[in-house]
Amino acid sequence: MEKSIITTGKTLDLAIEAALKQLGLDRDSVSVEIIENAKSGFLGFGAVPAKVKVTYEAPEEESGPAPALSSASRSKPKKYTPPVQSAPAAPKPAPKPAQPVQPAKPQEDKPRKTPEHRPERRPAEKAPQERKPARQPKPAPAPVEYAPAAPGSMEERIETFVRGLLEHMGSDAVPHAVKTGEDTYMVELVGENLGMLIGRRGDTLDAIQHLTNYTMNRDASRRARISVDAEHYRQKREESLQRLAAKVAGKVVKYRRNITLEPMNAYERHVIHAALQDTPGVTTFSTGTEPNRRIVVSYSREKFGFRSEEQDEEA
């Protein structure tokens, strides 16, 4: 069951943060709809706070048992029944004359069975019950083994740069670079306490990826695309954005009005555009400037939705 609350703040981020603090949820568990942007006014007069509507999934409340009826309400009133007059007793019949008692016939003695002739009774043997095998825990996923990078290769250059960057950040994580396609590479950070390397909504991870791409392509003749990930954060975030896109598209078609999402980076906007490009009844486009560029999901009268020409080309 979906529920929603409306909160305000001086900025959109403060309004969203107030709603998350009130609900006790994280950002990926709710959807945000911007009702009104903040206005500063003139010299402090006429300022309008930002207003957002936050929707979240709430568990259905179970109805309590019906109140029991009291004993007075369950009992039915007794109807008055007049006493029934008994009929006069019939006269007793005259006693019959006594008959002579005949002597009883002697009973013949039957041969008793000796213990030798009695069949032995054995307790019935119970069939052995089949025991269900104990439920075994799922085996832990086997750790991925990374082959060492070839000396002088692009993978080794990427690992050397990222390792030095992590040392300056005070992290013991180890980078492993793998070539996934032509001029495309994937860097997986392995170690403990990777949350600090991911950051809030992947901001730190995006910064590491941006620095790595800039350094590796600064003097290169061909541009390489390098993606940095930790604990499969990219895949989990992409799945969360796809669920958000489907939920928002359903509301746009139902209420036939546009919904503006919160600011996202280029990669997250690309995921939303790709998820809704074939959805009938909705179209998407981006508005605003970085870093406050947002996606608008609008209602379309066409039978099938189409992808806007203003979509981002950044990966």
N, C-alpha and C positions, 0 to 999 in steps of 0.2 A: 504494500500500500504506500503510495507516494504522498509525502507531506512537504510543505514548503513554509519558509519564514522570510520576512522582509526585514532587512537591517540597513542602517545608514552609517556613514562615516565621512570624514573630511575628504578621503580619496576612495577610489574603488577598492584598492588593496586593503585599506582599513575596514571598509564595510564587509568585505568577504572574510577577513580575519575575525571580525566580531561574530559573524554567523558560525564559522567553524568552531570558535571557542565556546559558543553557546550550545552547539550540538555535540561537541566532543568528537568530531569526525575529522578525517584528513581531506585534502583537496580532491583526491581521485575518487572519493565516495559520493560526491555531490555534483550537481550541475548548477551553473550560475547564469542568471538572466539579468542583464543590465536594464533597470527601469529608468534611471535618470543619472546623467553624469554630474559631477561636482562643478559648481560655478563659484568663482572667487568673489564676484561682485565688484563694487567700486568703493575703495577705501574701507573695506570690511563690511559695507552695507549691501544688503541684498544677496549675501552669500547663500548658496544652496548646497547642502551636503549630497554626496553620492548615495544613490538608493539602489539596492540589488535584491533580487529574489532568488533564494537558495532552495533547491528542491533535493530531497533525499528520500531513501527507502526506509520506511518504518515498519516494524513487525506488527502483524494484525493482533489486536487485543481479543483475548478469549472472553466470551460472555460468561458470567458467573451462573451458578445453579439457581433455578427458580425458587423463590421463597416457599418454604414448607407451610402447609395449611395447619392451623391449630387443631387440636382435638375437638374443640367446640364447633369449628366450621365443618369438620369432616363428618361429625355425627348427624344423622337424620332424625327429625322428630318422630317419635313413636305415635302411631295412630291408636285411638281408643277402641278396644274391642269388647263388646258386652260379654259377660260370663255365659257360658253354654250350660244349660240345665241338663243334667244327666237323666237318662231314661230310667224307669223303675227296674230294679234287678229282677231277673227271671228266676222262677222257683228252681231249687236244686233238684236234680233227678234222684230217684230212690236208689240206694246202694244195691249192687248185684250180689247174689249169693256167692260165698267163697267156694272155690273149686279145690278138690284134693290135690295136694302137692305130690308129683311123681318123683321117685328117686332118680338122681342123676346117673347117667351111664359112666362107668369107669373109663377113663381115657387110656388109650394104649401108649405105652412108653416108646417114644421114638429114639432110635439110636443117635447118640450124640457124636458129633464129629470130633475126632481126636486132633490134637495139634498137628499130627503128621499130615492130615488131609487138608488142613487149612492152607490156602495159597499165601505165600509171603507177599506182603504189601511193601512196595518200595516207593520212596518219595519220587515224584515226577522230576525228572531232570530238566532244569531250566536251560533254554537255548541261550548260548552266550550272546550278549548284546554287542553289537558292533560299535566300537568307539569312533567318534568322529575325530579326524586328525586335527590336532591343535592348529589354530590359525597362526601362521608364521608371519612375522613382520616383513614388510617389503624391504628388499635389499636396497641399501643406499646406492645412489648412482655412482658408477665408477668414475674416478677422476680422469679428466681428459689429459692425454699425454701429448705435449707439444714437441715437435722435432726442433732441434737447434737450427737457427738461421744460418744459411751459408755465408762464409766470410766474404765481405765486400758487397753483399746483396742489398737490395732496398729494404728487405725485412730487418736485416741487422742494423742498418742506419736508423730505421724507425724505432727499434727497441732501444738503441743506445740513447737517442734523444729523449724518449719518454722515461727511461730509467733515471736519467739525470734530472729531469723535471720533477719526478716523484721524490727523489732524494731531497731536493730543495723544499718540497712541501712537507717533509718529515714523514713520509709514508714508506712502508716496507713492501708494498705491492710489487709484483714482478710483471712486466708487460711481455706478451707473446704476440708477435705479428705473423699473420698468415695472408698469403695472396689468394683472393677469392675470384678474381677475374682479370681482364685486361686493364691494367693501370688502376685496379681497385684493391685495397688492403683492409684487413680487419685486425684490430688490436684488442686483445682481451686482457684485462687487468685481473690478476689472480693474487689472492692474499686475504688477510683479515682486516676488519674495520674499513670496509670499502665504502661505507656510508658517507664518510667525509669526502671521498673522491667523486661520489655521485652528486651530492649537494641537493639543494631544494629544487625539486622538479628537474633534476639533471643539469643545473646551471654550471656546476664545476666540471662535470663530464664534458659538456659542450665547450667550455673554455679550453680544456686539455686537447680536445679534438681540433679546435680552431688553431691553436698554437702549433700543433703537429703538422697540420696541412700547410700552414704558412711557411714553416721552416723547411719542410721537405720539398716544396714547390718553388722556393725563392730563386734558385739558380738552375732549375730543371728545364729542359727543352720541352718535355711532355708533362702535362699536369696529371698528378695521381690523386685519387680520391681515397682518403683514409678515414675510417670510422673507428671510434674508440668506445668500448662498452665494458661494463662491469656487472657481474651477477645477472646477466641477461636483462638489464634495465630497459634497453631499447625495445625489446620485444614486448615486455610487460606494459610499458607506456603506450606502445602502438595499439595493443589490444584494448587498453582503457580508453584511448581516444576514439577508437572505432565504436565502442559501446556508447560513448557520449554522443557521437554523431548520429547514430541510429535513434537514440532517445529524443534528441532535439528535433530531428526530421519528423518524427511522429507527432510532436507537439505543433510544429509548423503546419503540417497538413491538417491536423485536427482543428486548430484555432484560426488557421488562415492568416497568420501574422508573422512578421519577421522576428528573428531572435538573434541578438548579437552576443557572441561568446567573449570570454575574457581574452586579454592579450596573450599571444603565443609566438614562439619563434618560427623561423621559416620551415624547419622540419616538421613541427607539429601541425602547422597550417597545411602543409602538403598532405599529411595523413588524413586530415578532415576532408580536404577537397577530393582526394582519391576515393574515400569511403562513400561519398554522396554523389559522385559524378553520374551514376546510373540509377539513382533513386527517383522514382516518378513523383512529380508534384513539388519538388524543391530544387533550388539552384543556390550556389554559393559564390561569394566574392569577398575580397579582402578590402579593408578600409583602414585609414590611419597611417601613421608613420612609425618606424622603428624607434624605440623598442615597444611601443604601444599599438602595434598593428594587430587588428582583430579580424575575425571571420564573421560574416553576416550570412545566416541561413534564411533565405527568403522563399515565400510561397510563389509557385509558378502555376499559371492556368493551363500550361501545356500538359499533354497526356503523359509525356515522359520528361523527366528532369534533364537538364543539360548543364554542362560544365562552363563556368564563366571564363571569359578571356582574361580576367584579371588575376587568375590564380598564380601562385608563386612558382617559379621554376627552380628555386633552390631545393636541394635534396636535404 
